[in-house]
């Protein structure tokens, strides 16, 4: 997952790819998140991915591993 902002703060978007244990794509998502800074966009991307996982039956079958390029969000 990732978050992106045009200006800081500014219009932002989030997106991500959820894969299974073999790397096969299960789901992709993207959406606008309004006016945010870069950290807020990253946090919203992580939150959205976790919400999708918690609502999916296949998410109970495998451990969830989050990958992000944001050291602020994951560090």
PDB file with SEQRES, HELIX, SHEET and CRYST1 records, atoms N, CA, C and O in Angstrom:
SEQRES   1 A   75  UNK UNK UNK UNK UNK UNK UNK UNK UNK UNK UNK UNK UNK          
SEQRES   2 A   75  UNK UNK UNK UNK UNK UNK UNK UNK UNK UNK UNK UNK UNK          
SEQRES   3 A   75  UNK UNK UNK UNK UNK UNK UNK UNK UNK UNK UNK UNK UNK          
SEQRES   4 A   75  UNK UNK UNK UNK UNK UNK UNK UNK UNK UNK UNK UNK UNK          
SEQRES   5 A   75  UNK UNK UNK UNK UNK UNK UNK UNK UNK UNK UNK UNK UNK          
SEQRES   6 A   75  UNK UNK UNK UNK UNK UNK UNK UNK UNK UNK                      
HELIX    1 AA1 UNK A   38  UNK A   54  1                                  17    
HELIX    2 AA2 UNK A   57  UNK A   60  5                                   4    
HELIX    3 AA3 UNK A   71  UNK A   74  1                                   4    
SHEET    1 AA1 3 UNK A   2  UNK A   5  0                                        
SHEET    2 AA1 3 UNK A  10  UNK A  19 -1                                        
SHEET    3 AA1 3 UNK A  25  UNK A  36 -1                                        
CRYST1    1.000    1.000    1.000  90.00  90.00  90.00 P 1           1          
ATOM      1  N   UNK A   1       0.825  -1.147   0.000  1.00  0.00           N  
ATOM      2  CA  UNK A   1       0.000   0.000   0.000  1.00  0.00           C  
ATOM      3  C   UNK A   1       0.877   1.219   0.000  1.00  0.00           C  
ATOM      4  O   UNK A   1       2.052   1.165   0.361  1.00  0.00           O  
ATOM      5  N   UNK A   2       0.273   2.347  -0.420  1.00  0.00           N  
ATOM      6  CA  UNK A   2       1.036   3.581  -0.498  1.00  0.00           C  
ATOM      7  C   UNK A   2       0.067   4.746  -0.462  1.00  0.00           C  
ATOM      8  O   UNK A   2      -1.100   4.617  -0.835  1.00  0.00           O  
ATOM      9  N   UNK A   3       0.560   5.867  -0.014  1.00  0.00           N  
ATOM     10  CA  UNK A   3      -0.190   7.110  -0.040  1.00  0.00           C  
ATOM     11  C   UNK A   3       0.622   8.152  -0.775  1.00  0.00           C  
ATOM     12  O   UNK A   3       1.852   8.136  -0.733  1.00  0.00           O  
ATOM     13  N   UNK A   4      -0.064   9.058  -1.446  1.00  0.00           N  
ATOM     14  CA  UNK A   4       0.624  10.084  -2.219  1.00  0.00           C  
ATOM     15  C   UNK A   4      -0.136  11.400  -2.104  1.00  0.00           C  
ATOM     16  O   UNK A   4      -1.363  11.419  -2.011  1.00  0.00           O  
ATOM     17  N   UNK A   5       0.619  12.506  -2.112  1.00  0.00           N  
ATOM     18  CA  UNK A   5       0.034  13.837  -1.992  1.00  0.00           C  
ATOM     19  C   UNK A   5       0.670  14.730  -3.047  1.00  0.00           C  
ATOM     20  O   UNK A   5       1.880  14.667  -3.268  1.00  0.00           O  
ATOM     21  N   UNK A   6      -0.151  15.577  -3.712  1.00  0.00           N  
ATOM     22  CA  UNK A   6       0.391  16.491  -4.727  1.00  0.00           C  
ATOM     23  C   UNK A   6       1.244  17.581  -4.103  1.00  0.00           C  
ATOM     24  O   UNK A   6       2.359  17.834  -4.560  1.00  0.00           O  
ATOM     25  N   UNK A   7       0.737  18.225  -3.069  1.00  0.00           N  
ATOM     26  CA  UNK A   7       1.468  19.251  -2.323  1.00  0.00           C  
ATOM     27  C   UNK A   7       1.308  18.921  -0.850  1.00  0.00           C  
ATOM     28  O   UNK A   7       0.471  18.097  -0.482  1.00  0.00           O  
ATOM     29  N   UNK A   8       2.100  19.556  -0.016  1.00  0.00           N  
ATOM     30  CA  UNK A   8       2.036  19.219   1.410  1.00  0.00           C  
ATOM     31  C   UNK A   8       1.458  20.382   2.198  1.00  0.00           C  
ATOM     32  O   UNK A   8       2.144  21.398   2.314  1.00  0.00           O  
ATOM     33  N   UNK A   9       0.261  20.315   2.745  1.00  0.00           N  
ATOM     34  CA  UNK A   9      -0.767  19.311   2.465  1.00  0.00           C  
ATOM     35  C   UNK A   9      -1.455  19.620   1.146  1.00  0.00           C  
ATOM     36  O   UNK A   9      -1.353  20.729   0.621  1.00  0.00           O  
ATOM     37  N   UNK A  10      -2.143  18.644   0.631  1.00  0.00           N  
ATOM     38  CA  UNK A  10      -2.838  18.817  -0.630  1.00  0.00           C  
ATOM     39  C   UNK A  10      -3.684  17.609  -0.951  1.00  0.00           C  
ATOM     40  O   UNK A  10      -3.838  16.713  -0.121  1.00  0.00           O  
ATOM     41  N   UNK A  11      -4.236  17.579  -2.160  1.00  0.00           N  
ATOM     42  CA  UNK A  11      -5.066  16.450  -2.565  1.00  0.00           C  
ATOM     43  C   UNK A  11      -4.257  15.154  -2.527  1.00  0.00           C  
ATOM     44  O   UNK A  11      -3.153  15.083  -3.069  1.00  0.00           O  
ATOM     45  N   UNK A  12      -4.812  14.144  -1.889  1.00  0.00           N  
ATOM     46  CA  UNK A  12      -4.077  12.887  -1.733  1.00  0.00           C  
ATOM     47  C   UNK A  12      -4.856  11.688  -2.221  1.00  0.00           C  
ATOM     48  O   UNK A  12      -6.070  11.742  -2.421  1.00  0.00           O  
ATOM     49  N   UNK A  13      -4.131  10.612  -2.407  1.00  0.00           N  
ATOM     50  CA  UNK A  13      -4.738   9.352  -2.807  1.00  0.00           C  
ATOM     51  C   UNK A  13      -4.008   8.200  -2.154  1.00  0.00           C  
ATOM     52  O   UNK A  13      -2.856   8.327  -1.739  1.00  0.00           O  
ATOM     53  N   UNK A  14      -4.695   7.073  -2.069  1.00  0.00           N  
ATOM     54  CA  UNK A  14      -4.099   5.873  -1.497  1.00  0.00           C  
ATOM     55  C   UNK A  14      -4.351   4.699  -2.429  1.00  0.00           C  
ATOM     56  O   UNK A  14      -5.254   4.735  -3.265  1.00  0.00           O  
ATOM     57  N   UNK A  15      -3.550   3.670  -2.277  1.00  0.00           N  
ATOM     58  CA  UNK A  15      -3.755   2.474  -3.067  1.00  0.00           C  
ATOM     59  C   UNK A  15      -2.943   1.330  -2.511  1.00  0.00           C  
ATOM     60  O   UNK A  15      -2.039   1.525  -1.698  1.00  0.00           O  
ATOM     61  N   UNK A  16      -3.272   0.148  -2.953  1.00  0.00           N  
ATOM     62  CA  UNK A  16      -2.528  -1.010  -2.496  1.00  0.00           C  
ATOM     63  C   UNK A  16      -2.903  -2.260  -3.253  1.00  0.00           C  
ATOM     64  O   UNK A  16      -3.903  -2.302  -3.971  1.00  0.00           O  
ATOM     65  N   UNK A  17      -2.090  -3.266  -3.080  1.00  0.00           N  
ATOM     66  CA  UNK A  17      -2.312  -4.582  -3.677  1.00  0.00           C  
ATOM     67  C   UNK A  17      -2.243  -5.599  -2.554  1.00  0.00           C  
ATOM     68  O   UNK A  17      -1.274  -5.624  -1.795  1.00  0.00           O  
ATOM     69  N   UNK A  18      -3.258  -6.436  -2.442  1.00  0.00           N  
ATOM     70  CA  UNK A  18      -3.263  -7.510  -1.455  1.00  0.00           C  
ATOM     71  C   UNK A  18      -2.973  -8.806  -2.190  1.00  0.00           C  
ATOM     72  O   UNK A  18      -3.624  -9.127  -3.184  1.00  0.00           O  
ATOM     73  N   UNK A  19      -1.991  -9.550  -1.694  1.00  0.00           N  
ATOM     74  CA  UNK A  19      -1.550 -10.786  -2.339  1.00  0.00           C  
ATOM     75  C   UNK A  19      -1.644 -11.950  -1.364  1.00  0.00           C  
ATOM     76  O   UNK A  19      -1.638 -11.756  -0.148  1.00  0.00           O  
ATOM     77  N   UNK A  20      -1.732 -13.153  -1.905  1.00  0.00           N  
ATOM     78  CA  UNK A  20      -1.734 -14.340  -1.051  1.00  0.00           C  
ATOM     79  C   UNK A  20      -0.299 -14.787  -0.771  1.00  0.00           C  
ATOM     80  O   UNK A  20       0.652 -14.115  -1.168  1.00  0.00           O  
ATOM     81  N   UNK A  21      -0.150 -15.905  -0.096  1.00  0.00           N  
ATOM     82  CA  UNK A  21       1.171 -16.397   0.312  1.00  0.00           C  
ATOM     83  C   UNK A  21       2.053 -16.796  -0.867  1.00  0.00           C  
ATOM     84  O   UNK A  21       3.261 -16.965  -0.699  1.00  0.00           O  
ATOM     85  N   UNK A  22       1.472 -16.949  -2.055  1.00  0.00           N  
ATOM     86  CA  UNK A  22       2.243 -17.279  -3.256  1.00  0.00           C  
ATOM     87  C   UNK A  22       2.522 -16.048  -4.113  1.00  0.00           C  
ATOM     88  O   UNK A  22       3.132 -16.160  -5.176  1.00  0.00           O  
ATOM     89  N   UNK A  23       2.084 -14.883  -3.662  1.00  0.00           N  
ATOM     90  CA  UNK A  23       2.295 -13.655  -4.409  1.00  0.00           C  
ATOM     91  C   UNK A  23       1.215 -13.352  -5.427  1.00  0.00           C  
ATOM     92  O   UNK A  23       1.318 -12.368  -6.160  1.00  0.00           O  
ATOM     93  N   UNK A  24       0.181 -14.175  -5.487  1.00  0.00           N  
ATOM     94  CA  UNK A  24      -0.914 -13.957  -6.432  1.00  0.00           C  
ATOM     95  C   UNK A  24      -1.784 -12.792  -5.942  1.00  0.00           C  
ATOM     96  O   UNK A  24      -2.147 -12.727  -4.768  1.00  0.00           O  
ATOM     97  N   UNK A  25      -2.109 -11.881  -6.854  1.00  0.00           N  
ATOM     98  CA  UNK A  25      -2.934 -10.734  -6.501  1.00  0.00           C  
ATOM     99  C   UNK A  25      -4.352 -11.181  -6.181  1.00  0.00           C  
ATOM    100  O   UNK A  25      -5.002 -11.855  -6.980  1.00  0.00           O  
ATOM    101  N   UNK A  26      -4.823 -10.792  -4.991  1.00  0.00           N  
ATOM    102  CA  UNK A  26      -6.188 -11.085  -4.580  1.00  0.00           C  
ATOM    103  C   UNK A  26      -7.098  -9.886  -4.790  1.00  0.00           C  
ATOM    104  O   UNK A  26      -8.272 -10.037  -5.131  1.00  0.00           O  
ATOM    105  N   UNK A  27      -6.550  -8.695  -4.584  1.00  0.00           N  
ATOM    106  CA  UNK A  27      -7.375  -7.500  -4.641  1.00  0.00           C  
ATOM    107  C   UNK A  27      -6.481  -6.277  -4.802  1.00  0.00           C  
ATOM    108  O   UNK A  27      -5.373  -6.231  -4.267  1.00  0.00           O  
ATOM    109  N   UNK A  28      -6.966  -5.302  -5.533  1.00  0.00           N  
ATOM    110  CA  UNK A  28      -6.287  -4.013  -5.658  1.00  0.00           C  
ATOM    111  C   UNK A  28      -7.265  -2.932  -5.226  1.00  0.00           C  
ATOM    112  O   UNK A  28      -8.470  -3.063  -5.438  1.00  0.00           O  
ATOM    113  N   UNK A  29      -6.757  -1.868  -4.623  1.00  0.00           N  
ATOM    114  CA  UNK A  29      -7.634  -0.767  -4.244  1.00  0.00           C  
ATOM    115  C   UNK A  29      -6.936   0.563  -4.472  1.00  0.00           C  
ATOM    116  O   UNK A  29      -5.709   0.656  -4.422  1.00  0.00           O  
ATOM    117  N   UNK A  30      -7.734   1.584  -4.721  1.00  0.00           N  
ATOM    118  CA  UNK A  30      -7.229   2.959  -4.796  1.00  0.00           C  
ATOM    119  C   UNK A  30      -8.407   3.896  -4.582  1.00  0.00           C  
ATOM    120  O   UNK A  30      -9.537   3.592  -4.964  1.00  0.00           O  
ATOM    121  N   UNK A  31      -8.129   5.029  -3.969  1.00  0.00           N  
ATOM    122  CA  UNK A  31      -9.178   6.026  -3.798  1.00  0.00           C  
ATOM    123  C   UNK A  31      -8.576   7.355  -3.370  1.00  0.00           C  
ATOM    124  O   UNK A  31      -7.460   7.418  -2.854  1.00  0.00           O  
ATOM    125  N   UNK A  32      -9.340   8.406  -3.596  1.00  0.00           N  
ATOM    126  CA  UNK A  32      -8.964   9.745  -3.168  1.00  0.00           C  
ATOM    127  C   UNK A  32      -9.256   9.877  -1.677  1.00  0.00           C  
ATOM    128  O   UNK A  32     -10.233   9.318  -1.178  1.00  0.00           O  
ATOM    129  N   UNK A  33      -8.404  10.619  -0.969  1.00  0.00           N  
ATOM    130  CA  UNK A  33      -8.620  10.811   0.468  1.00  0.00           C  
ATOM    131  C   UNK A  33      -8.718  12.290   0.847  1.00  0.00           C  
ATOM    132  O   UNK A  33      -8.645  12.630   2.028  1.00  0.00           O  
ATOM    133  N   UNK A  34      -8.880  13.164  -0.134  1.00  0.00           N  
ATOM    134  CA  UNK A  34      -9.035  14.584   0.166  1.00  0.00           C  
ATOM    135  C   UNK A  34      -7.712  15.256   0.499  1.00  0.00           C  
ATOM    136  O   UNK A  34      -6.642  14.778   0.123  1.00  0.00           O  
ATOM    137  N   UNK A  35      -7.803  16.360   1.203  1.00  0.00           N  
ATOM    138  CA  UNK A  35      -6.621  17.176   1.536  1.00  0.00           C  
ATOM    139  C   UNK A  35      -5.935  16.598   2.770  1.00  0.00           C  
ATOM    140  O   UNK A  35      -6.495  16.614   3.866  1.00  0.00           O  
ATOM    141  N   UNK A  36      -4.726  16.091   2.585  1.00  0.00           N  
ATOM    142  CA  UNK A  36      -3.951  15.467   3.666  1.00  0.00           C  
ATOM    143  C   UNK A  36      -2.467  15.763   3.462  1.00  0.00           C  
ATOM    144  O   UNK A  36      -2.061  16.241   2.402  1.00  0.00           O  
ATOM    145  N   UNK A  37      -1.662  15.475   4.483  1.00  0.00           N  
ATOM    146  CA  UNK A  37      -0.214  15.511   4.278  1.00  0.00           C  
ATOM    147  C   UNK A  37       0.263  14.091   3.962  1.00  0.00           C  
ATOM    148  O   UNK A  37      -0.530  13.150   3.988  1.00  0.00           O  
ATOM    149  N   UNK A  38       1.538  13.937   3.667  1.00  0.00           N  
ATOM    150  CA  UNK A  38       2.046  12.637   3.214  1.00  0.00           C  
ATOM    151  C   UNK A  38       1.927  11.559   4.290  1.00  0.00           C  
ATOM    152  O   UNK A  38       1.630  10.409   3.968  1.00  0.00           O  
ATOM    153  N   UNK A  39       2.151  11.901   5.551  1.00  0.00           N  
ATOM    154  CA  UNK A  39       2.019  10.904   6.616  1.00  0.00           C  
ATOM    155  C   UNK A  39       0.580  10.424   6.757  1.00  0.00           C  
ATOM    156  O   UNK A  39       0.331   9.228   6.903  1.00  0.00           O  
ATOM    157  N   UNK A  40      -0.366  11.361   6.714  1.00  0.00           N  
ATOM    158  CA  UNK A  40      -1.781  10.981   6.818  1.00  0.00           C  
ATOM    159  C   UNK A  40      -2.179  10.067   5.659  1.00  0.00           C  
ATOM    160  O   UNK A  40      -2.927   9.110   5.857  1.00  0.00           O  
ATOM    161  N   UNK A  41      -1.692  10.350   4.463  1.00  0.00           N  
ATOM    162  CA  UNK A  41      -1.998   9.491   3.317  1.00  0.00           C  
ATOM    163  C   UNK A  41      -1.456   8.079   3.536  1.00  0.00           C  
ATOM    164  O   UNK A  41      -2.143   7.102   3.237  1.00  0.00           O  
ATOM    165  N   UNK A  42      -0.243   7.962   4.049  1.00  0.00           N  
ATOM    166  CA  UNK A  42       0.335   6.639   4.325  1.00  0.00           C  
ATOM    167  C   UNK A  42      -0.479   5.892   5.378  1.00  0.00           C  
ATOM    168  O   UNK A  42      -0.775   4.708   5.212  1.00  0.00           O  
ATOM    169  N   UNK A  43      -0.842   6.584   6.465  1.00  0.00           N  
ATOM    170  CA  UNK A  43      -1.630   5.945   7.524  1.00  0.00           C  
ATOM    171  C   UNK A  43      -2.997   5.502   7.013  1.00  0.00           C  
ATOM    172  O   UNK A  43      -3.487   4.436   7.386  1.00  0.00           O  
ATOM    173  N   UNK A  44      -3.607   6.312   6.167  1.00  0.00           N  
ATOM    174  CA  UNK A  44      -4.917   5.938   5.618  1.00  0.00           C  
ATOM    175  C   UNK A  44      -4.812   4.729   4.691  1.00  0.00           C  
ATOM    176  O   UNK A  44      -5.719   3.898   4.653  1.00  0.00           O  
ATOM    177  N   UNK A  45      -3.723   4.627   3.953  1.00  0.00           N  
ATOM    178  CA  UNK A  45      -3.527   3.458   3.084  1.00  0.00           C  
ATOM    179  C   UNK A  45      -3.411   2.191   3.923  1.00  0.00           C  
ATOM    180  O   UNK A  45      -3.998   1.164   3.581  1.00  0.00           O  
ATOM    181  N   UNK A  46      -2.661   2.256   5.010  1.00  0.00           N  
ATOM    182  CA  UNK A  46      -2.519   1.099   5.897  1.00  0.00           C  
ATOM    183  C   UNK A  46      -3.864   0.747   6.520  1.00  0.00           C  
ATOM    184  O   UNK A  46      -4.238  -0.424   6.574  1.00  0.00           O  
ATOM    185  N   UNK A  47      -4.587   1.754   6.989  1.00  0.00           N  
ATOM    186  CA  UNK A  47      -5.901   1.509   7.599  1.00  0.00           C  
ATOM    187  C   UNK A  47      -6.852   0.846   6.602  1.00  0.00           C  
ATOM    188  O   UNK A  47      -7.546  -0.111   6.946  1.00  0.00           O  
ATOM    189  N   UNK A  48      -6.883   1.345   5.387  1.00  0.00           N  
ATOM    190  CA  UNK A  48      -7.771   0.779   4.362  1.00  0.00           C  
ATOM    191  C   UNK A  48      -7.425  -0.686   4.094  1.00  0.00           C  
ATOM    192  O   UNK A  48      -8.319  -1.525   3.982  1.00  0.00           O  
ATOM    193  N   UNK A  49      -6.138  -0.992   3.990  1.00  0.00           N  
ATOM    194  CA  UNK A  49      -5.723  -2.381   3.759  1.00  0.00           C  
ATOM    195  C   UNK A  49      -6.153  -3.279   4.913  1.00  0.00           C  
ATOM    196  O   UNK A  49      -6.621  -4.394   4.687  1.00  0.00           O  
ATOM    197  N   UNK A  50      -6.001  -2.806   6.144  1.00  0.00           N  
ATOM    198  CA  UNK A  50      -6.405  -3.602   7.308  1.00  0.00           C  
ATOM    199  C   UNK A  50      -7.919  -3.784   7.371  1.00  0.00           C  
ATOM    200  O   UNK A  50      -8.398  -4.852   7.754  1.00  0.00           O  
ATOM    201  N   UNK A  51      -8.677  -2.752   6.998  1.00  0.00           N  
ATOM    202  CA  UNK A  51     -10.135  -2.883   6.959  1.00  0.00           C  
ATOM    203  C   UNK A  51     -10.565  -3.912   5.922  1.00  0.00           C  
ATOM    204  O   UNK A  51     -11.461  -4.718   6.175  1.00  0.00           O  
ATOM    205  N   UNK A  52      -9.930  -3.886   4.761  1.00  0.00           N  
ATOM    206  CA  UNK A  52     -10.247  -4.868   3.720  1.00  0.00           C  
ATOM    207  C   UNK A  52      -9.921  -6.269   4.211  1.00  0.00           C  
ATOM    208  O   UNK A  52     -10.716  -7.192   4.032  1.00  0.00           O  
ATOM    209  N   UNK A  53      -8.761  -6.434   4.826  1.00  0.00           N  
ATOM    210  CA  UNK A  53      -8.369  -7.751   5.350  1.00  0.00           C  
ATOM    211  C   UNK A  53      -9.344  -8.248   6.403  1.00  0.00           C  
ATOM    212  O   UNK A  53      -9.720  -9.421   6.397  1.00  0.00           O  
ATOM    213  N   UNK A  54      -9.757  -7.371   7.302  1.00  0.00           N  
ATOM    214  CA  UNK A  54     -10.642  -7.803   8.386  1.00  0.00           C  
ATOM    215  C   UNK A  54     -12.025  -8.195   7.883  1.00  0.00           C  
ATOM    216  O   UNK A  54     -12.734  -8.951   8.548  1.00  0.00           O  
ATOM    217  N   UNK A  55     -12.416  -7.689   6.713  1.00  0.00           N  
ATOM    218  CA  UNK A  55     -13.720  -8.016   6.146  1.00  0.00           C  
ATOM    219  C   UNK A  55     -13.671  -9.199   5.180  1.00  0.00           C  
ATOM    220  O   UNK A  55     -14.705  -9.591   4.638  1.00  0.00           O  
ATOM    221  N   UNK A  56     -12.490  -9.774   4.956  1.00  0.00           N  
ATOM    222  CA  UNK A  56     -12.325 -10.835   3.961  1.00  0.00           C  
ATOM    223  C   UNK A  56     -12.134 -12.187   4.624  1.00  0.00           C  
ATOM    224  O   UNK A  56     -11.368 -12.313   5.580  1.00  0.00           O  
ATOM    225  N   UNK A  57     -12.822 -13.186   4.125  1.00  0.00           N  
ATOM    226  CA  UNK A  57     -12.699 -14.533   4.697  1.00  0.00           C  
ATOM    227  C   UNK A  57     -11.312 -15.118   4.453  1.00  0.00           C  
ATOM    228  O   UNK A  57     -10.806 -15.850   5.304  1.00  0.00           O  
ATOM    229  N   UNK A  58     -10.685 -14.821   3.327  1.00  0.00           N  
ATOM    230  CA  UNK A  58      -9.363 -15.382   3.044  1.00  0.00           C  
ATOM    231  C   UNK A  58      -8.284 -14.820   3.956  1.00  0.00           C  
ATOM    232  O   UNK A  58      -7.232 -15.437   4.120  1.00  0.00           O  
ATOM    233  N   UNK A  59      -8.529 -13.657   4.553  1.00  0.00           N  
ATOM    234  CA  UNK A  59      -7.525 -13.060   5.440  1.00  0.00           C  
ATOM    235  C   UNK A  59      -7.339 -13.867   6.716  1.00  0.00           C  
ATOM    236  O   UNK A  59      -6.300 -13.750   7.367  1.00  0.00           O  
ATOM    237  N   UNK A  60      -8.313 -14.678   7.085  1.00  0.00           N  
ATOM    238  CA  UNK A  60      -8.197 -15.516   8.280  1.00  0.00           C  
ATOM    239  C   UNK A  60      -7.315 -16.732   8.038  1.00  0.00           C  
ATOM    240  O   UNK A  60      -6.882 -17.379   8.992  1.00  0.00           O  
ATOM    241  N   UNK A  61      -7.045 -17.051   6.783  1.00  0.00           N  
ATOM    242  CA  UNK A  61      -6.275 -18.247   6.438  1.00  0.00           C  
ATOM    243  C   UNK A  61      -4.768 -18.027   6.447  1.00  0.00           C  
ATOM    244  O   UNK A  61      -4.008 -18.991   6.533  1.00  0.00           O  
ATOM    245  N   UNK A  62      -4.328 -16.788   6.360  1.00  0.00           N  
ATOM    246  CA  UNK A  62      -2.904 -16.492   6.237  1.00  0.00           C  
ATOM    247  C   UNK A  62      -2.527 -15.341   7.166  1.00  0.00           C  
ATOM    248  O   UNK A  62      -3.382 -14.523   7.507  1.00  0.00           O  
ATOM    249  N   UNK A  63      -1.261 -15.263   7.579  1.00  0.00           N  
ATOM    250  CA  UNK A  63      -0.834 -14.099   8.359  1.00  0.00           C  
ATOM    251  C   UNK A  63      -0.837 -12.850   7.478  1.00  0.00           C  
ATOM    252  O   UNK A  63      -0.618 -12.935   6.270  1.00  0.00           O  
ATOM    253  N   UNK A  64      -1.081 -11.716   8.076  1.00  0.00           N  
ATOM    254  CA  UNK A  64      -1.082 -10.449   7.348  1.00  0.00           C  
ATOM    255  C   UNK A  64       0.299  -9.810   7.488  1.00  0.00           C  
ATOM    256  O   UNK A  64       0.799  -9.631   8.599  1.00  0.00           O  
ATOM    257  N   UNK A  65       0.906  -9.470   6.359  1.00  0.00           N  
ATOM    258  CA  UNK A  65       2.201  -8.795   6.335  1.00  0.00           C  
ATOM    259  C   UNK A  65       2.002  -7.466   5.613  1.00  0.00           C  
ATOM    260  O   UNK A  65       1.575  -7.440   4.459  1.00  0.00           O  
ATOM    261  N   UNK A  66       2.309  -6.376   6.288  1.00  0.00           N  
ATOM    262  CA  UNK A  66       2.184  -5.054   5.684  1.00  0.00           C  
ATOM    263  C   UNK A  66       3.539  -4.598   5.179  1.00  0.00           C  
ATOM    264  O   UNK A  66       4.547  -4.740   5.872  1.00  0.00           O  
ATOM    265  N   UNK A  67       3.564  -4.049   3.968  1.00  0.00           N  
ATOM    266  CA  UNK A  67       4.788  -3.478   3.416  1.00  0.00           C  
ATOM    267  C   UNK A  67       4.497  -2.047   2.999  1.00  0.00           C  
ATOM    268  O   UNK A  67       3.505  -1.777   2.322  1.00  0.00           O  
ATOM    269  N   UNK A  68       5.361  -1.140   3.404  1.00  0.00           N  
ATOM    270  CA  UNK A  68       5.198   0.272   3.085  1.00  0.00           C  
ATOM    271  C   UNK A  68       6.578   0.897   2.924  1.00  0.00           C  
ATOM    272  O   UNK A  68       7.551   0.433   3.518  1.00  0.00           O  
ATOM    273  N   UNK A  69       6.657   1.952   2.118  1.00  0.00           N  
ATOM    274  CA  UNK A  69       7.924   2.665   1.963  1.00  0.00           C  
ATOM    275  C   UNK A  69       8.053   3.811   2.970  1.00  0.00           C  
ATOM    276  O   UNK A  69       9.004   4.590   2.902  1.00  0.00           O  
ATOM    277  N   UNK A  70       7.117   3.915   3.888  1.00  0.00           N  
ATOM    278  CA  UNK A  70       7.116   5.006   4.860  1.00  0.00           C  
ATOM    279  C   UNK A  70       7.702   4.567   6.196  1.00  0.00           C  
ATOM    280  O   UNK A  70       7.116   3.741   6.896  1.00  0.00           O  
ATOM    281  N   UNK A  71       8.852   5.120   6.545  1.00  0.00           N  
ATOM    282  CA  UNK A  71       9.442   4.792   7.850  1.00  0.00           C  
ATOM    283  C   UNK A  71       8.633   5.424   8.984  1.00  0.00           C  
ATOM    284  O   UNK A  71       8.647   4.911  10.103  1.00  0.00           O  
ATOM    285  N   UNK A  72       7.935   6.518   8.718  1.00  0.00           N  
ATOM    286  CA  UNK A  72       7.076   7.119   9.743  1.00  0.00           C  
ATOM    287  C   UNK A  72       5.882   6.234  10.062  1.00  0.00           C  
ATOM    288  O   UNK A  72       5.474   6.138  11.220  1.00  0.00           O  
ATOM    289  N   UNK A  73       5.324   5.592   9.058  1.00  0.00           N  
ATOM    290  CA  UNK A  73       4.143   4.761   9.268  1.00  0.00           C  
ATOM    291  C   UNK A  73       4.484   3.391   9.838  1.00  0.00           C  
ATOM    292  O   UNK A  73       3.704   2.830  10.607  1.00  0.00           O  
ATOM    293  N   UNK A  74       5.627   2.854   9.476  1.00  0.00           N  
ATOM    294  CA  UNK A  74       5.975   1.484   9.893  1.00  0.00           C  
ATOM    295  C   UNK A  74       7.146   1.423  10.858  1.00  0.00           C  
ATOM    296  O   UNK A  74       7.439   0.349  11.384  1.00  0.00           O  
ATOM    297  N   UNK A  75       7.815   2.513  11.107  1.00  0.00           N  
ATOM    298  CA  UNK A  75       9.030   2.493  11.908  1.00  0.00           C  
ATOM    299  C   UNK A  75       8.839   2.758  13.331  1.00  0.00           C  
ATOM    300  O   UNK A  75       9.805   2.764  14.094  1.00  0.00           O  
TER     301      UNK A  75                                                      
END                                                                             
